[in-house]
């Protein structure tokens, strides 16, 4: 027996003004926009980023492109993420991340590049 569609099956698209909002409809497929680079994230490139790291008690997540997610963790320590960069807007205010986002926006959605942590992050310095 076919299930009837309820009003909750399809989300109201007028509420998508917040960054990182996820729209899911099984009939249309998943459409997820990276709140950092504003590109559609292919399913194979989706990473859930804890805005406050789990180790610091965070629970809220946003989907990011894998390349964007790796860059966030390459540039910032978990303490910095918890204290200063716990929102998408704060992340976008980080100077080095702004440079990266401006560059990656010009790449196709499937783009990937190896990322390594900065020396400052590797050594745990602030």
RATARA-V303737 format. One record per helix or strand. SS is the DSSP state (H for helix, E for strand). FROM is the first residue (numbers start at 1). LEN is the number of residues. Records with the same first field share a line. If there is no record, write none. Layout:
BEGIN
SS=FROM-LEN / FROM-LEN
END
This chain:
BEGIN
H=13-3 / 43-3 / 54-3 / 66-10 / 78-6 / 88-5 / 95-10 / 119-4
E=22-4 / 29-5 / 40-1 / 46-5 / 61-5
END
